[in-house]
Amino acid sequence: MPTIIQSNYRNLFYNNIEKTIEKYDISGFVISNISNLKFLEDVFQNNDYHFELVANYTFNVFNSCSVVELRKLGIDKFTFSPEANLEIITDLCSNSCLSKELIVYGNIPLMNMNYCISGNSNKCYPTCKSMCNSNNLYYLKDRLNMNFRVLFDNIQSVSTIYNSKITSISVQNFDVDFARIDILNESIDEINFIVSQVLAGKRLEGKIYTNGNLNREI
């Protein structure tokens, strides 16, 4: 679920969630913050549905106390923060009362903004021209000529900026329950290769890859 939920997304969710659950056999939700829990409670308070709830990395879990509190809230699984280092991940792998998920591949979102970069740069305001609804790819370039991909949700005027480098971590070094792969622009062949590397316990090497904050102090 989005980190930012405005009225237009909320209304769209309310109007379509029942049919969506029945059509696609939805078994759970990845929630981005505590307010998402309240949102789901409001939607399903009069129903008998039981969903698996996954706390996304945006919960910034860094210790076992946080995991205990998540369990009290009814969370079934949590995703490690990309900012967590080797020591924190190793400690939580040994001291967690919930299932653990580690992002082993993907462009990590650096920022979610309640602001449409495309709308401002393309002069879409006050009337939205939906110029982001195209096959064009949008980037921000920094002073080092690094390109940071920008995605627009096309619903709420929310923009997400992704890291210019791709996180790639070997899962074999961690006692986790799930290895997560986040896909952005990869082709089917690239996805198959990534999956094969993850299953083999390997990480992808090269200048475009990073192991995140594993070797940094928090």
N, C-alpha and C positions, 0 to 999 in steps of 0.2 A: 504494500500500500504506500501511497505517496507520503513524503515527509511534510508536504504542504497540502491541505485540503480546503478548498474554497467552496462557496455555495454551489457553483455550477457543477463541480465534480461530485459533490455530495448528492445533489439532485439526480445526476446521472446514475450514481451508484444505487440510490434508493429505488429508482424506477426500473433497474435492470438486474439487480442482484439475484432475485428469486429465480427468474428464467435462466440466468447464467449458471447458477448452481445446478439446476436440473439438467441443463443441456450438456455441460462439461464435467459433471460429477466432481465439483470442487471439494477437496478434502481439507483444505486449510488456508491460512493467510500468513504472509510474511508482513509483520507490522513494523513500522518505522519509528514509532514513539508511543508513549503511554496514551496519548489522546486517541490513537487508533483503536485501542481497546474499548474506550467509551463509545466510540463511533459504532463499532461492531455490536456492542451491547444494546445500543439504541435500535439497531436494525433487526437483531434477532432475539430480542427479549421475550417475544411471545411464540417462539418456535422451538422445536425439539432438536435442532441441528447441534451437532458436536463437531467442532473443527480443531485441527491441529494448529497451534499458534507458534510461530517462529519469530523470535526477537531479532531483527536485522542488526547489522553491524553498527547502525546509527544509535543503538542503545549504549554504545561505548562501555561494554562490560570489561572491567579490568581486575576484578577480584571476586572471590567466592561469596562475599557478602551480597554483591549485586545479583549473583546467580540465585541465591536463596530468595531474595525479594522477587525476582522474576517468577520463580516457582509459585510463590504465594499469589501472584497475579494470574496464575493459570497458564503460564508459558510452558511449552513442551521442549523447545530447543532454542539455542541462541547461536548467533554467528559472531565469530571473533572480529573485533575491530581491526581494520587495516593498520591502525596506529599502534597496535599492541606489539611489543617486542618478543624476542625468543623466551626470555625469562617469564613473562606474564603468561604467554600461551602454554608453556610447559607446566607452569604451576596450576593453571586452570584445567589442563588435561588430567591432572592427578587429583584435583579437588573440586569437582563439579557434580552437582546433583541433577543436572540436566544434560540432554544430548548436546553435542558440540559440533559446530560446522565451521570449516575453515575455507576461505576463498583462496583457491590455489591458482586461479588464472582470471584475469580480467582487467579492463580499464576501470580504475576506482573513481567514483564521483568525488570531486574535490569540493564542490559547492552546489547547493540547491537554492535558487533565488526566486522570490516572488516578484519576478521582473522578466519581461520578454526582451532579450537583447535584439532579436530580429525585428521586433516591432519598432524599436527605437531607431535602429540603424537604417531600416528600410522605410521609415516614415509611415508605418501602418496605422498610427494613431491619428484621429480618434476612431477611424473605421478600420477594422482588421482586414487585411487583404489575404491573410492565410498564406503568405509567401513561404512559410516554413513547411507547408504541406506540399513538398516537392521531392524530387530525387537528389536535390542538392545537399552537399555536406557542408556544415558550418564549423569554423574553427576560430579560436582566439590565438594569436601569435604573440609570444613574449619577446623580450629583448634578446634572447638567445636563439630566436627563430624556432622555438619549440611550439608545436601545434597542439592546442587543447580542444578536443572535440566538444561541441555544444549541441545539446538536444533540447527540443521544445516539446512540451506535452500536448500541444494543440487543443487543450481543454481549459487550462487555468492561467495562461500567460506565465507559466513557470519554466525557468531555464535551468538546465543541469550542465555543469562544466566537468569534464572528465580529465583525468591525469594524462599527460602526453606519453607516459611510459606505461607498459603493461606489467602488472604484477604477475609473477610466476614463482610459485613455491613448491618444493617437493613435499608431498604429503607423508612420505614414509618416515619422516623425522618426528611426526606428531601423532599422539594417540587420540585421534578425533573420530567421530562417528560418521561424518559426512564430509566429502571434498566437494566444494562448489566451484563451478565454472560459470563466469559471467560473459556472455557473448554480446558484442556490439555491432561490428561490421564483418565478422569472419564468414568466409564461405563454408559450404558443406565439407569440402575437402580439408579446409583448415580446422574445422571443428573436430572432424574425425581424427586428425593428427594430434590435436590438443588432448583429446580424450585418451588416445593411445599412450601419450607421454605421461599423463596423470596416472593411468592404471599401472604403468611401469614404474611409478614412483620417481619420475624424473621431472625436472623443471626445464623450461625453455631458456636457452642462452642467447645472448646478443645485446647490442647497445640499446635496443628498444625495450628491454625487459629490466625489471627491478624486483628485488625481494622485499620491497616495502621497508618497514621499520624493524625488521627482525634483528638487525645488528646495532640498533640505536638505543640509547637510554631514554626512558620516559621521564 
